[in-house]
């Protein structure tokens, strides 16, 4: 069996209104909930791009057969959808995704002389808008540099080294790369910053930079979650960040457990616009996540083994996926947010308003979502548990 790398950096979503785009939005968000649940079992900060991984695995699914395809469809929450519906839904989503805020790019890197199935190439180009470039994997340094240059260009140099030469072997036949970059400005920017303590735990404090402003935002005090929920919009219509702040300083794990059994959509429906005094930390998270074990726990097994059926990718070749890696970056600051991701699968303004305000002070661990337009596909999800600089 020959491994190939599938590298993906994806975050999509534009106008998600009709039934075809709803299919992918709902499937990706459900997949993201399960993925976050697994990643949250480990301590410290978390940052994942669920849509990136969902798209990469969906493209892999297009070349899978038999029980391998069944497993992929089940993990991706697409088991009841026809393949035709899946392809059309992805095309509908991806066609409108490019704008001044969100940029994505997909690319297939087959080994020089390795012939991908014409049917698979057609699907990748027509429905997933992937470019194709052959690489000589017997020269792993040059091959890695070519891929990393492409990813760096598409992520505003935030993801610089997605592929390392030692991950490329003589058996590597294909690397699929999807890259994304998001950058947007808060509709209401933060006007005050100051140093204060962030409570990692009730007994452990870390000094960090906090940002504060008072303005009108969608807000709820969600008794079911035992958390406050805040949605901050960006100037670019339809994009927003949602913060979920546990009532208790040590309540993060309990809130995460409850989130596993609910949907972000249902949480947002309970919000109303009120005047809020917002205080959140200025933060940056960069992570590299090896996802093979996590995906195996989620039920994806055969694709990583010699029993994988990926005959649709390249007729007559026995392929399997050797690794799945995602690199992510997010920077939340006074003016807005910049975010980027790369997944690798180897194969306010000052105001005199005297209206009473509601405090939202995120000085202890919280969960956040960066969501897209329309019905709100989750572009990034994560938790901020510990600043980088300690007291």
TIDODREN-525855 format. One record per residue (C-alpha): z, y, x; residue in three letters. Coordinates in steps of 0.02 Angstrom, whole numbers, plus 50000, padded with zeros to 5 digits. Layout:
% TIDODREN-525855
ZYXALA/...
% end
This chain:
% TIDODREN-525855
500005000050000UNK/499575017450062UNK/500715032250029UNK/500135049349981UNK/501045065649966UNK/501005076049810UNK/501655093349846UNK/501895105049700UNK/502445122749677UNK/502275127149497UNK/503035138549370UNK/502025142049223UNK/501955148949054UNK/501125162448964UNK/500825164248778UNK/501535148148708UNK/501135149348526UNK/500025135548462UNK/500395117048447UNK/499465112148606UNK/500525123148719UNK/502105118648624UNK/501855100748681UNK/502045105148865UNK/503375118548839UNK/504545106748748UNK/504195091948862UNK/504455102249020UNK/506075110048958UNK/506785093148905UNK/506285086149074UNK/507125101049158UNK/508755098249065UNK/508845080249127UNK/508345085349304UNK/509685098849312UNK/510985086749244UNK/510655075149392UNK/510625089049522UNK/512225096949454UNK/513205081449503UNK/513245088049680UNK/514285103549725UNK/513715121049774UNK/512225131449719UNK/510745123649629UNK/508975130449611UNK/507565120049540UNK/505845123449469UNK/505655110549330UNK/503915115849276UNK/503265114149453UNK/503835096249461UNK/503255092549284UNK/501495098449322UNK/501405088749485UNK/501985072749403UNK/500825075549256UNK/499355077049374UNK/499925060849454UNK/500045053049280UNK/498195056549255UNK/497805043849392UNK/499105030949342UNK/498885015049240UNK/499905001249160UNK/501795001949172UNK/501695015549305UNK/500875027049179UNK/502145021949047UNK/503605026349160UNK/502845043149206UNK/502515047649025UNK/504285042848975UNK/505125052949114UNK/503995067849075UNK/504435066748888UNK/502595064048847UNK/502695045948789UNK/502125049648611UNK/500695061248660UNK/498915055648689UNK/498165058548860UNK/496855069848782UNK/498225080548704UNK/499165081548870UNK/497625087448964UNK/497145100248833UNK/498925106848825UNK/499015109349012UNK/497335117949013UNK/497905129448872UNK/499495133748967UNK/498695136149138UNK/497195146249079UNK/498275161049032UNK/499635159949162UNK/498965171949293UNK/499615189649278UNK/500435203149385UNK/502105194249378UNK/501735175849396UNK/500435168449513UNK/500075150049534UNK/498835140049636UNK/498485121349641UNK/497605111949779UNK/497185093949824UNK/497165089150008UNK/496375071850026UNK/496235063850197UNK/494555066550279UNK/493395052650222UNK/494565047050083UNK/493605046749920UNK/494545052149766UNK/493925045349601UNK/492595057049527UNK/493465055749359UNK/495145060649436UNK/494365075249528UNK/493565081149367UNK/495245080949276UNK/496115089849420UNK/494805103549423UNK/494455105449237UNK/496215103949165UNK/497375108149311UNK/496235120749400UNK/496475112749571UNK/495435116749723UNK/495035102949849UNK/495035103050041UNK/494935087850154UNK/496115086850303UNK/496195076050459UNK/497915068050446UNK/497725060350618UNK/498115078150675UNK/499755080650580UNK/500225097450659UNK/498565105450612UNK/498605097650438UNK/500385103750405UNK/499945121150468UNK/498445122150350UNK/499485117250199UNK/500955128450246UNK/499795143350270UNK/499105140850094UNK/500855139450019UNK/501495154650116UNK/500035165250055UNK/500325160349874UNK/502215162949880UNK/502235179849969UNK/502865171050127UNK/504455165250039UNK/504035146750063UNK/503445145150242UNK/503675126950289UNK/503425115150145UNK/502645101350249UNK/503265095950420UNK/502125086050536UNK/503315071250539UNK/503075068550352UNK/501225065250382UNK/500795047750441UNK/499245037750476UNK/499405030850299UNK/499425047850212UNK/497945048750094UNK/498285063649982UNK/499405078849969UNK/499375088449806UNK/500035106249819UNK/500485118049678UNK/501165135049730UNK/501975148749629UNK/502655166249653UNK/503625176749528UNK/504145194849552UNK/504735206649416UNK/505795222249388UNK/507275223349270UNK/506925233349113UNK/508625241249144UNK/509015241749330UNK/510735241249409UNK/511385258149467UNK/513055253349545UNK/513405240749684UNK/515055237549771UNK/515995224349870UNK/517225213449775UNK/517805195549763UNK/516885181149682UNK/518045167149626UNK/517255150949685UNK/518795142249615UNK/520405149549545UNK/521155148249720UNK/519625151849829UNK/518895169449835UNK/517335175149928UNK/516885193249958UNK/515135197849900UNK/514095212049829UNK/514225214749641UNK/513005224949536UNK/513495234049376UNK/512665243149232UNK/512945246549047UNK/511515245148924UNK/510915235548771UNK/510555216948794UNK/510435201048692UNK/512165193248699UNK/513265180148620UNK/515005173048642UNK/514555154848615UNK/516105145648555UNK/515235128748560UNK/514835130748744UNK/516455140148781UNK/515395152748873UNK/514655170148862UNK/512755171048859UNK/511745186148917UNK/509855188648918UNK/509135202149031UNK/507305206649007UNK/506075211949140UNK/504885226549116UNK/503465214049105UNK/503515208948922UNK/504105191448884UNK/504975187149048UNK/506865186649055UNK/508365179249142UNK/509755170849045UNK/511525169749115UNK/512815157449047UNK/514575162049104UNK/515995149749066UNK/517535157248984UNK/518615148649114UNK/518455151649300UNK/518415132849328UNK/517415129049171UNK/515695126349248UNK/515685107349241UNK/516235107249058UNK/514865119549009UNK/513555109649105UNK/514075093849012UNK/513825102848845UNK/512145109948899UNK/511515092248926UNK/511635089748738UNK/510875106048678UNK/509305116348704UNK/509065133548775UNK/508055138048621UNK/509545134648506UNK/510675145048618UNK/509495160048616UNK/509385159748427UNK/511235164348415UNK/511065180248517UNK/511115198048452UNK/510805214648538UNK/512395223848584UNK/512965236348715UNK/513575226548866UNK/514395231449029UNK/513565218949147UNK/514255214249316UNK/513385200549414UNK/513285196549599UNK/511785201149702UNK/511215184049761UNK/509895174249853UNK/509675155449851UNK/508495145149960UNK/508485126349945UNK/507545110749995UNK/507815096349875UNK/507275078449906UNK/506925072049732UNK/506425053949755UNK/508185047049721UNK/508455058949575UNK/506815053949493UNK/507245035749519UNK/508885038549427UNK/507875046649287UNK/506835030749269UNK/505365033449386UNK/505325017849496UNK/503655009049507UNK/502705024149571UNK/503775023449730UNK/503485004949758UNK/502114992849808UNK/501934989049622UNK/501275006549586UNK/499655007449488UNK/498755023149542UNK/497015015649537UNK/496385030649440UNK/496695042149588UNK/495545032649703UNK/494625017149644UNK/495055001649745UNK/496465009349848UNK/498265003549833UNK/499265019649830UNK/501085023849804UNK/502135039749815UNK/503195040549973UNK/504185056549944UNK/504495070749822UNK/505145086949896UNK/505405103949818UNK/505755120249909UNK/506375134749805UNK/506835152949833UNK/507575166349721UNK/508205183849757UNK/509125193149619UNK/509475211349663UNK/509705228649589UNK/507895231349541UNK/507365214049485UNK/506985196349541UNK/505815187649662UNK/505625168849654UNK/504525155549730UNK/504455136749732UNK/503555122349813UNK/503775104449758UNK/503175090649869UNK/502785073549807UNK/502185063749955UNK/500715054949910UNK/510465253749210UNK/510225271049194UNK/511735282749181UNK/512125285448998UNK/513275296348894UNK/513245283448755UNK/515025281848692UNK/514685265948591UNK/515995252748632UNK/515355239648752UNK/515635221048780UNK/516075216048958UNK/515075202449045UNK/515835200449218UNK/515075186049314UNK/516355184949454UNK/516495166049445UNK/515205151749443UNK/513825153149313UNK/512165145349260UNK/510515154649250UNK/508755151949184UNK/507185161649224UNK/506075159849071UNK/504265163949034UNK/503335171548890UNK/503105165548713UNK/504205150748671UNK/505075151748839UNK/504635137948960UNK/505965137349095UNK/505205142849260UNK/506805141249362UNK/508525134649321UNK/510055134649430UNK/511865138849456UNK/512705151449568UNK/514315143749630UNK/514625151249800UNK/514025166749893UNK/513355164250067UNK/514665175350150UNK/516475170150141UNK/518055180750150UNK/
% end
